């Protein structure tokens, strides 16, 4: 059986910790990673977030996050890609990774409120 994207995202969200943007931005020591595509990031970047598209995350993560235990918060446009990316990072050994599971505008609003 072939799973749909919504089904894959739902499965990923069961295996990762998903939090709101407001919760995430209370952690001043975390690394925030935007896993959206380059055009999306260019149109609406999030200050103080690294931009590593989901398609190349596994290839580039160690350059920016060498400690498998460091706090990593992933975000995207709606939370789906962030959950899939968090699941993948857990699979390769990261232990403190969370997906910000909300629309992009909520991420921008939470970041501005800090």
The first five atom37 places (N, CA, C, CB, O) and aatype in JSON, in Angstrom:
{
  "aatype": [20, 20, 20, 20, 20, 20, 20, 20, 20, 20, 20, 20, 20, 20, 20, 20, 20, 20, 20, 20, 20, 20, 20, 20, 20, 20, 20, 20, 20, 20, 20, 20, 20, 20, 20, 20, 20, 20, 20, 20, 20, 20, 20, 20, 20, 20, 20, 20, 20, 20, 20, 20, 20, 20, 20, 20, 20, 20, 20, 20, 20, 20, 20, 20, 20, 20, 20, 20, 20, 20, 20, 20, 20, 20, 20, 20, 20, 20, 20, 20, 20, 20, 20, 20, 20, 20, 20, 20, 20, 20, 20, 20, 20, 20, 20, 20, 20, 20, 20, 20, 20, 20, 20, 20, 20, 20, 20, 20, 20, 20, 20, 20, 20, 20],
  "atom_mask": [
    [1, 1, 1, 1, 1],
    [1, 1, 1, 1, 1],
    [1, 1, 1, 1, 1],
    [1, 1, 1, 1, 1],
    [1, 1, 1, 1, 1],
    [1, 1, 1, 1, 1],
    [1, 1, 1, 1, 1],
    [1, 1, 1, 1, 1],
    [1, 1, 1, 1, 1],
    [1, 1, 1, 1, 1],
    [1, 1, 1, 1, 1],
    [1, 1, 1, 1, 1],
    [1, 1, 1, 1, 1],
    [1, 1, 1, 1, 1],
    [1, 1, 1, 1, 1],
    [1, 1, 1, 1, 1],
    [1, 1, 1, 1, 1],
    [1, 1, 1, 1, 1],
    [1, 1, 1, 1, 1],
    [1, 1, 1, 1, 1],
    [1, 1, 1, 1, 1],
    [1, 1, 1, 1, 1],
    [1, 1, 1, 1, 1],
    [1, 1, 1, 1, 1],
    [1, 1, 1, 1, 1],
    [1, 1, 1, 1, 1],
    [1, 1, 1, 1, 1],
    [1, 1, 1, 1, 1],
    [1, 1, 1, 1, 1],
    [1, 1, 1, 1, 1],
    [1, 1, 1, 1, 1],
    [1, 1, 1, 1, 1],
    [1, 1, 1, 1, 1],
    [1, 1, 1, 1, 1],
    [1, 1, 1, 1, 1],
    [1, 1, 1, 1, 1],
    [1, 1, 1, 1, 1],
    [1, 1, 1, 1, 1],
    [1, 1, 1, 1, 1],
    [1, 1, 1, 1, 1],
    [1, 1, 1, 1, 1],
    [1, 1, 1, 1, 1],
    [1, 1, 1, 1, 1],
    [1, 1, 1, 1, 1],
    [1, 1, 1, 1, 1],
    [1, 1, 1, 1, 1],
    [1, 1, 1, 1, 1],
    [1, 1, 1, 1, 1],
    [1, 1, 1, 1, 1],
    [1, 1, 1, 1, 1],
    [1, 1, 1, 1, 1],
    [1, 1, 1, 1, 1],
    [1, 1, 1, 1, 1],
    [1, 1, 1, 1, 1],
    [1, 1, 1, 1, 1],
    [1, 1, 1, 1, 1],
    [1, 1, 1, 1, 1],
    [1, 1, 1, 1, 1],
    [1, 1, 1, 1, 1],
    [1, 1, 1, 1, 1],
    [1, 1, 1, 1, 1],
    [1, 1, 1, 1, 1],
    [1, 1, 1, 1, 1],
    [1, 1, 1, 1, 1],
    [1, 1, 1, 1, 1],
    [1, 1, 1, 1, 1],
    [1, 1, 1, 1, 1],
    [1, 1, 1, 1, 1],
    [1, 1, 1, 1, 1],
    [1, 1, 1, 1, 1],
    [1, 1, 1, 1, 1],
    [1, 1, 1, 1, 1],
    [1, 1, 1, 1, 1],
    [1, 1, 1, 1, 1],
    [1, 1, 1, 1, 1],
    [1, 1, 1, 1, 1],
    [1, 1, 1, 1, 1],
    [1, 1, 1, 1, 1],
    [1, 1, 1, 1, 1],
    [1, 1, 1, 1, 1],
    [1, 1, 1, 1, 1],
    [1, 1, 1, 1, 1],
    [1, 1, 1, 1, 1],
    [1, 1, 1, 1, 1],
    [1, 1, 1, 1, 1],
    [1, 1, 1, 1, 1],
    [1, 1, 1, 1, 1],
    [1, 1, 1, 1, 1],
    [1, 1, 1, 1, 1],
    [1, 1, 1, 1, 1],
    [1, 1, 1, 1, 1],
    [1, 1, 1, 1, 1],
    [1, 1, 1, 1, 1],
    [1, 1, 1, 1, 1],
    [1, 1, 1, 1, 1],
    [1, 1, 1, 1, 1],
    [1, 1, 1, 1, 1],
    [1, 1, 1, 1, 1],
    [1, 1, 1, 1, 1],
    [1, 1, 1, 1, 1],
    [1, 1, 1, 1, 1],
    [1, 1, 1, 1, 1],
    [1, 1, 1, 1, 1],
    [1, 1, 1, 1, 1],
    [1, 1, 1, 1, 1],
    [1, 1, 1, 1, 1],
    [1, 1, 1, 1, 1],
    [1, 1, 1, 1, 1],
    [1, 1, 1, 1, 1],
    [1, 1, 1, 1, 1],
    [1, 1, 1, 1, 1],
    [1, 1, 1, 1, 1],
    [1, 1, 1, 1, 1],
    [1, 1, 1, 1, 1]
  ],
  "atom_positions": [
    [[0.83, -1.18, 0.0], [0.0, 0.0, 0.0], [0.88, 1.25, 0.0], [-0.95, 0.0, 1.22], [1.84, 1.35, 0.77]],
    [[0.55, 2.17, -0.85], [1.28, 3.44, -0.92], [0.59, 4.44, 0.0], [1.34, 3.97, -2.4], [-0.63, 4.64, -0.07]],
    [[1.39, 5.07, 0.86], [0.84, 6.07, 1.79], [0.8, 7.44, 1.12], [1.67, 6.12, 3.09], [1.68, 7.77, 0.33]],
    [[-0.2, 8.2, 1.44], [-0.28, 9.58, 0.96], [0.62, 10.47, 1.81], [-1.75, 10.1, 0.98], [1.05, 10.06, 2.89]],
    [[0.88, 11.66, 1.35], [1.7, 12.6, 2.13], [1.03, 12.9, 3.47], [1.91, 13.91, 1.33], [1.73, 12.87, 4.49]],
    [[-0.26, 13.18, 3.53], [-0.87, 13.41, 4.85], [-0.72, 12.21, 5.79], [-2.35, 13.74, 4.68], [-0.55, 12.39, 6.99]],
    [[-0.78, 11.01, 5.25], [-0.6, 9.82, 6.08], [0.84, 9.73, 6.59], [-0.96, 8.56, 5.29], [1.07, 9.39, 7.75]],
    [[1.82, 10.03, 5.72], [3.22, 10.03, 6.14], [3.47, 11.06, 7.23], [4.14, 10.3, 4.94], [4.16, 10.77, 8.21]],
    [[2.92, 12.24, 7.06], [3.08, 13.3, 8.05], [2.44, 12.89, 9.37], [2.47, 14.63, 7.54], [3.03, 13.1, 10.44]],
    [[1.26, 12.3, 9.32], [0.59, 11.86, 10.55], [1.43, 10.81, 11.27], [-0.8, 11.29, 10.22], [1.53, 10.85, 12.5]],
    [[2.03, 9.89, 10.55], [2.9, 8.9, 11.16], [4.13, 9.56, 11.78], [3.33, 7.85, 10.12], [4.54, 9.2, 12.88]],
    [[4.72, 10.51, 11.07], [5.89, 11.21, 11.59], [5.55, 11.95, 12.87], [6.45, 12.19, 10.54], [6.32, 11.93, 13.82]],
    [[4.4, 12.6, 12.89], [4.0, 13.37, 14.07], [3.78, 12.49, 15.3], [2.75, 14.16, 13.78], [3.83, 12.97, 16.43]],
    [[3.53, 11.2, 15.08], [3.39, 10.27, 16.2], [4.74, 9.89, 16.79], [2.65, 9.01, 15.75], [4.82, 9.49, 17.95]],
    [[5.8, 10.03, 16.0], [7.12, 9.58, 16.47], [8.06, 10.71, 16.85], [7.76, 8.75, 15.41], [9.19, 10.47, 17.28]],
    [[7.61, 11.96, 16.7], [8.44, 13.1, 17.07], [7.67, 14.01, 18.01], [8.9, 13.89, 15.82], [6.44, 13.93, 18.1]],
    [[8.39, 14.87, 18.7], [7.75, 15.86, 19.56], [7.4, 17.07, 18.72], [8.68, 16.25, 20.76], [8.27, 17.66, 18.08]],
    [[6.13, 17.43, 18.72], [5.66, 18.61, 17.99], [5.23, 19.66, 19.02], [4.46, 18.25, 17.02], [4.52, 19.36, 19.98]],
    [[5.69, 20.89, 18.81], [5.37, 21.97, 19.73], [4.95, 23.21, 18.96], [6.57, 22.28, 20.64], [5.12, 23.28, 17.74]],
    [[4.42, 24.17, 19.67], [4.02, 25.43, 19.04], [5.24, 26.34, 18.9], [2.92, 26.13, 19.87], [6.27, 26.12, 19.52]],
    [[5.09, 27.35, 18.08], [6.16, 28.32, 17.9], [6.43, 29.06, 19.21], [5.81, 29.31, 16.78], [7.58, 29.31, 19.56]],
    [[5.37, 29.41, 19.92], [5.54, 30.13, 21.18], [6.36, 29.3, 22.17], [4.18, 30.48, 21.79], [7.21, 29.84, 22.87]],
    [[6.1, 28.0, 22.24], [6.88, 27.13, 23.12], [8.34, 27.05, 22.67], [6.27, 25.71, 23.16], [9.25, 27.14, 23.48]],
    [[8.54, 26.9, 21.38], [9.89, 26.73, 20.85], [10.77, 27.94, 21.12], [9.84, 26.47, 19.35], [11.92, 27.8, 21.52]],
    [[10.24, 29.11, 20.91], [11.05, 30.32, 21.02], [11.36, 30.72, 22.46], [10.37, 31.45, 20.32], [12.02, 31.73, 22.68]],
    [[10.88, 29.96, 23.43], [11.3, 30.21, 24.81], [12.68, 29.6, 25.09], [10.26, 29.64, 25.8], [13.32, 29.95, 26.08]],
    [[13.13, 28.71, 24.22], [14.43, 28.04, 24.39], [15.5, 28.88, 23.7], [14.4, 26.58, 23.81], [15.68, 28.8, 22.48]],
    [[16.21, 29.67, 24.47], [17.21, 30.6, 23.92], [18.48, 29.89, 23.44], [17.58, 31.63, 24.96], [19.27, 30.49, 22.71]],
    [[18.68, 28.64, 23.84], [19.9, 27.92, 23.47], [19.71, 26.97, 22.3], [20.41, 27.16, 24.65], [20.64, 26.25, 21.93]],
    [[18.54, 26.95, 21.72], [18.25, 26.01, 20.65], [18.73, 26.53, 19.29], [16.75, 25.72, 20.59], [18.94, 27.73, 19.11]],
    [[18.88, 25.61, 18.38], [19.16, 25.94, 16.98], [17.86, 25.76, 16.22], [20.3, 25.04, 16.39], [17.22, 24.71, 16.29]],
    [[17.46, 26.79, 15.48], [16.24, 26.77, 14.68], [16.62, 26.57, 13.23], [15.42, 28.07, 14.88], [17.49, 27.27, 12.7]],
    [[15.95, 25.62, 12.58], [16.25, 25.31, 11.19], [14.97, 25.35, 10.37], [16.93, 23.92, 11.07], [13.99, 24.69, 10.67]],
    [[15.02, 26.16, 9.33], [13.93, 26.29, 8.37], [14.18, 25.26, 7.27], [13.83, 27.75, 7.78], [15.18, 25.35, 6.56]],
    [[13.29, 24.29, 7.12], [13.48, 23.23, 6.12], [12.68, 23.48, 4.84], [13.08, 21.89, 6.72], [12.55, 22.58, 4.01]],
    [[12.16, 24.69, 4.68], [11.42, 25.03, 3.46], [12.38, 25.14, 2.27], [10.64, 26.34, 3.64], [13.6, 25.16, 2.43]],
    [[11.81, 25.21, 1.09], [12.58, 25.36, -0.14], [13.18, 26.77, -0.21], [11.69, 25.07, -1.38], [12.66, 27.7, 0.42]],
    [[14.26, 26.94, -0.97], [14.93, 28.25, -1.04], [14.01, 29.42, -1.4], [16.03, 28.18, -2.04], [14.13, 30.49, -0.8]],
    [[13.1, 29.24, -2.34], [12.21, 30.34, -2.73], [11.27, 30.73, -1.59], [11.39, 29.96, -3.97], [10.98, 31.9, -1.39]],
    [[10.82, 29.75, -0.84], [9.95, 30.03, 0.31], [10.7, 30.82, 1.37], [9.39, 28.73, 0.9], [10.19, 31.78, 1.93]],
    [[11.91, 30.39, 1.64], [12.73, 31.07, 2.64], [13.05, 32.49, 2.21], [14.02, 30.29, 2.89], [13.0, 33.42, 3.02]],
    [[13.38, 32.66, 0.94], [13.71, 34.0, 0.43], [12.52, 34.95, 0.52], [14.2, 33.92, -1.02], [12.68, 36.14, 0.79]],
    [[11.33, 34.42, 0.3], [10.12, 35.26, 0.35], [9.72, 35.65, 1.76], [8.98, 34.53, -0.31], [9.13, 36.71, 1.97]],
    [[10.04, 34.8, 2.73], [9.63, 35.08, 4.11], [10.57, 34.37, 5.09], [8.17, 34.62, 4.35], [10.2, 33.37, 5.71]],
    [[11.79, 34.9, 5.24], [12.74, 34.27, 6.16], [12.35, 34.48, 7.62], [14.15, 34.81, 5.91], [11.61, 35.41, 7.95]],
    [[12.86, 33.61, 8.47], [12.66, 33.74, 9.92], [14.02, 34.11, 10.51], [12.09, 32.41, 10.56], [14.98, 33.36, 10.36]],
    [[14.08, 35.26, 11.17], [15.34, 35.72, 11.77], [15.92, 34.65, 12.69], [15.11, 37.02, 12.55], [15.21, 33.94, 13.39]],
    [[17.24, 34.56, 12.65], [18.0, 33.65, 13.52], [17.7, 32.17, 13.28], [17.73, 33.97, 14.95], [17.95, 31.34, 14.16]],
    [[17.19, 31.84, 12.11], [16.99, 30.44, 11.73], [17.99, 30.1, 10.63], [15.52, 30.17, 11.26], [18.21, 30.88, 9.71]],
    [[18.58, 28.94, 10.75], [19.4, 28.43, 9.66], [18.45, 27.96, 8.57], [20.35, 27.28, 10.13], [17.35, 27.48, 8.86]],
    [[18.88, 28.09, 7.34], [18.07, 27.57, 6.25], [18.76, 26.35, 5.67], [17.82, 28.65, 5.15], [19.8, 26.47, 5.02]],
    [[18.18, 25.18, 5.9], [18.67, 23.94, 5.32], [17.45, 23.21, 4.77], [19.47, 23.06, 6.38], [16.7, 22.6, 5.53]],
    [[17.23, 23.26, 3.46], [16.06, 22.6, 2.89], [16.01, 21.11, 3.26], [16.05, 22.75, 1.37], [17.04, 20.46, 3.4]],
    [[14.82, 20.61, 3.42], [14.63, 19.22, 3.84], [15.36, 18.24, 2.93], [13.15, 18.89, 3.87], [15.86, 17.22, 3.39]],
    [[15.42, 18.54, 1.65], [16.05, 17.63, 0.7], [17.54, 17.42, 0.9], [15.83, 18.12, -0.65], [18.1, 16.43, 0.43]],
    [[18.2, 18.37, 1.6], [19.64, 18.22, 1.83], [20.0, 18.27, 3.31], [20.4, 19.32, 1.09], [21.17, 18.41, 3.67]],
    [[19.0, 18.15, 4.15], [19.2, 18.27, 5.59], [20.22, 17.27, 6.12], [17.89, 18.09, 6.32], [21.15, 17.65, 6.83]],
    [[20.05, 16.01, 5.78], [20.95, 14.97, 6.3], [22.4, 15.19, 5.86], [20.49, 13.6, 5.86], [23.33, 14.84, 6.57]],
    [[22.58, 15.77, 4.68], [23.92, 15.99, 4.16], [24.61, 17.19, 4.81], [23.87, 16.2, 2.66], [25.84, 17.26, 4.81]],
    [[23.85, 18.13, 5.35], [24.43, 19.37, 5.88], [24.27, 19.58, 7.37], [23.82, 20.51, 5.18], [24.88, 20.5, 7.93]],
    [[23.49, 18.77, 8.04], [23.17, 19.02, 9.45], [24.4, 19.0, 10.34], [22.18, 17.99, 9.94], [24.51, 19.83, 11.24]],
    [[25.33, 18.08, 10.12], [26.49, 17.94, 11.02], [27.39, 19.17, 10.99], [27.31, 16.71, 10.63], [28.07, 19.45, 11.98]],
    [[27.39, 19.91, 9.9], [28.18, 21.15, 9.83], [27.68, 22.19, 10.82], [28.15, 21.72, 8.41], [28.46, 22.96, 11.37]],
    [[26.38, 22.2, 11.03], [25.75, 23.21, 11.87], [25.4, 22.69, 13.27], [24.5, 23.73, 11.2], [25.32, 23.46, 14.23]],
    [[25.2, 21.4, 13.37], [24.78, 20.79, 14.63], [25.64, 19.56, 14.91], [23.27, 20.4, 14.59], [25.19, 18.43, 14.69]],
    [[26.86, 19.76, 15.38], [27.77, 18.62, 15.58], [27.44, 17.76, 16.81], [29.16, 19.13, 15.69], [27.91, 16.63, 16.9]],
    [[26.66, 18.29, 17.73], [26.32, 17.57, 18.97], [24.96, 16.91, 18.82], [26.34, 18.53, 20.2], [23.95, 17.61, 18.63]],
    [[24.91, 15.61, 18.9], [23.66, 14.87, 18.72], [22.62, 15.19, 19.79], [23.93, 13.39, 18.71], [21.44, 14.88, 19.62]],
    [[23.05, 15.79, 20.91], [22.12, 16.09, 22.01], [21.65, 17.54, 22.04], [22.78, 15.75, 23.32], [20.84, 17.9, 22.89]],
    [[22.14, 18.38, 21.14], [21.75, 19.78, 21.17], [20.29, 19.95, 20.78], [22.65, 20.61, 20.25], [19.73, 19.14, 20.05]],
    [[19.68, 21.01, 21.29], [18.26, 21.29, 21.0], [18.13, 21.83, 19.59], [17.67, 22.29, 22.03], [18.73, 22.84, 19.24]],
    [[17.33, 21.15, 18.79], [17.09, 21.55, 17.4], [15.59, 21.64, 17.2], [17.73, 20.53, 16.38], [14.84, 20.71, 17.5]],
    [[15.15, 22.79, 16.68], [13.74, 23.0, 16.36], [13.62, 23.22, 14.87], [13.14, 24.2, 17.17], [14.27, 24.11, 14.31]],
    [[12.81, 22.41, 14.22], [12.62, 22.48, 12.77], [11.29, 23.14, 12.47], [12.68, 21.08, 12.14], [10.3, 22.92, 13.15]],
    [[11.28, 23.97, 11.42], [10.02, 24.59, 11.02], [9.93, 24.67, 9.51], [9.88, 25.98, 11.64], [10.94, 24.62, 8.8]],
    [[8.69, 24.81, 9.03], [8.42, 24.89, 7.59], [7.19, 25.78, 7.41], [8.21, 23.46, 6.96], [6.96, 26.69, 8.2]],
    [[6.41, 25.52, 6.38], [5.23, 26.34, 6.13], [4.02, 25.92, 6.95], [4.88, 26.28, 4.67], [3.17, 26.75, 7.28]],
    [[3.93, 24.63, 7.28], [2.74, 24.16, 7.99], [3.02, 23.16, 9.11], [1.79, 23.54, 7.02], [2.12, 22.85, 9.89]],
    [[4.23, 22.67, 9.19], [4.59, 21.69, 10.2], [4.8, 20.29, 9.65], [3.54, 21.64, 11.24], [5.42, 19.45, 10.31]],
    [[4.32, 20.02, 8.45], [4.45, 18.68, 7.86], [5.88, 18.32, 7.53], [3.62, 18.59, 6.63], [6.37, 17.27, 7.96]],
    [[6.55, 19.16, 6.77], [7.95, 18.88, 6.42], [8.83, 18.91, 7.65], [8.46, 19.89, 5.39], [9.81, 18.16, 7.74]],
    [[8.5, 19.77, 8.61], [9.28, 19.82, 9.85], [9.17, 18.49, 10.59], [8.8, 20.98, 10.75], [10.17, 18.0, 11.12]],
    [[7.99, 17.9, 10.63], [7.81, 16.6, 11.3], [8.58, 15.51, 10.57], [6.32, 16.24, 11.38], [9.24, 14.68, 11.2]],
    [[8.51, 15.5, 9.25], [9.26, 14.51, 8.47], [10.76, 14.68, 8.66], [8.9, 14.62, 6.98], [11.49, 13.69, 8.77]],
    [[11.21, 15.93, 8.7], [12.64, 16.2, 8.9], [13.08, 15.8, 10.31], [12.94, 17.7, 8.66], [14.16, 15.24, 10.49]],
    [[12.25, 16.07, 11.31], [12.57, 15.69, 12.69], [12.68, 14.17, 12.81], [11.51, 16.23, 13.67], [13.58, 13.66, 13.48]],
    [[11.78, 13.47, 12.16], [11.81, 12.02, 12.17], [13.13, 11.51, 11.57], [10.61, 11.45, 11.39], [13.74, 10.58, 12.09]],
    [[13.55, 12.12, 10.5], [14.79, 11.71, 9.84], [16.01, 12.01, 10.72], [14.93, 12.41, 8.47], [16.92, 11.19, 10.82]],
    [[16.03, 13.18, 11.35], [17.15, 13.5, 12.24], [17.22, 12.54, 13.41], [17.04, 14.93, 12.75], [18.31, 12.15, 13.83]],
    [[16.08, 12.15, 13.95], [16.08, 11.14, 15.01], [16.66, 9.83, 14.49], [14.64, 10.93, 15.56], [17.4, 9.15, 15.19]],
    [[16.31, 9.49, 13.27], [16.78, 8.24, 12.67], [18.3, 8.21, 12.53], [16.13, 8.04, 11.31], [18.91, 7.15, 12.62]],
    [[18.9, 9.39, 12.31], [20.36, 9.41, 12.15], [21.1, 9.66, 13.46], [20.76, 10.47, 11.13], [22.33, 9.7, 13.49]],
    [[20.35, 9.84, 14.56], [20.99, 9.89, 15.87], [20.81, 11.14, 16.7], [22.39, 9.7, 15.68], [21.32, 11.19, 17.82]],
    [[20.1, 12.13, 16.22], [19.85, 13.32, 17.03], [18.78, 13.0, 18.07], [19.41, 14.53, 16.13], [17.76, 12.38, 17.75]],
    [[19.01, 13.42, 19.3], [18.14, 13.02, 20.41], [17.23, 14.12, 20.94], [18.97, 12.5, 21.52], [16.3, 13.83, 21.69]],
    [[17.49, 15.37, 20.58], [16.74, 16.49, 21.15], [16.19, 17.37, 20.04], [17.63, 17.31, 22.11], [16.45, 18.57, 20.0]],
    [[15.44, 16.76, 19.15], [14.91, 17.47, 17.99], [13.39, 17.53, 18.09], [15.34, 16.77, 16.66], [12.74, 16.56, 18.48]],
    [[12.84, 18.7, 17.75], [11.4, 18.9, 17.82], [10.93, 19.59, 16.53], [11.02, 19.73, 19.07], [11.68, 20.33, 15.89]],
    [[9.69, 19.34, 16.18], [9.07, 19.98, 15.03], [8.12, 21.07, 15.52], [8.31, 18.95, 14.14], [7.28, 20.84, 16.39]],
    [[8.27, 22.25, 14.95], [7.32, 23.32, 15.24], [6.14, 23.08, 14.31], [7.95, 24.78, 15.03], [6.26, 23.16, 13.09]],
    [[5.01, 22.78, 14.91], [3.85, 22.31, 14.15], [2.76, 23.37, 14.11], [3.31, 21.01, 14.75], [1.77, 23.28, 14.84]],
    [[2.97, 24.35, 13.26], [1.97, 25.41, 13.1], [2.25, 26.12, 11.77], [2.01, 26.42, 14.3], [3.31, 25.92, 11.18]],
    [[1.32, 26.94, 11.31], [1.55, 27.68, 10.07], [2.71, 28.67, 10.2], [0.28, 28.41, 9.67], [3.02, 29.16, 11.28]],
    [[3.32, 28.96, 9.07], [4.49, 29.84, 9.03], [4.22, 31.22, 9.64], [4.96, 30.0, 7.6], [5.08, 31.77, 10.32]],
    [[3.03, 31.77, 9.41], [2.75, 33.1, 9.97], [2.78, 33.08, 11.49], [1.38, 33.59, 9.48], [3.14, 34.08, 12.11]],
    [[2.4, 31.97, 12.12], [2.48, 31.87, 13.58], [3.93, 31.84, 14.05], [1.74, 30.62, 14.08], [4.24, 32.37, 15.11]],
    [[4.8, 31.23, 13.26], [6.22, 31.22, 13.58], [6.77, 32.64, 13.53], [7.0, 30.3, 12.62], [7.49, 33.07, 14.43]],
    [[6.42, 33.37, 12.47], [6.88, 34.75, 12.33], [6.34, 35.62, 13.46], [6.45, 35.32, 10.98], [7.07, 36.46, 13.99]],
    [[5.09, 35.45, 13.82], [4.47, 36.25, 14.88], [5.09, 35.93, 16.24], [2.96, 36.02, 14.92], [5.31, 36.83, 17.05]],
    [[5.36, 34.67, 16.49], [5.97, 34.27, 17.78], [7.38, 34.83, 17.87], [5.99, 32.73, 17.94], [7.8, 35.29, 18.93]],
    [[8.1, 34.8, 16.77], [9.49, 35.28, 16.76], [9.51, 36.79, 16.99], [10.19, 34.93, 15.42], [10.36, 37.29, 17.73]],
    [[8.58, 37.52, 16.39], [8.51, 38.97, 16.55], [8.16, 39.33, 17.99], [7.48, 39.58, 15.59], [8.63, 40.34, 18.51]],
    [[7.34, 38.51, 18.62], [6.89, 38.81, 19.98], [8.0, 38.68, 21.01], [5.75, 37.89, 20.35], [7.86, 39.2, 22.13]],
    [[9.07, 38.03, 20.68], [10.16, 37.85, 21.67], [10.82, 39.14, 22.04], [11.19, 36.91, 21.15], [11.75, 39.14, 22.86]]
  ]
}
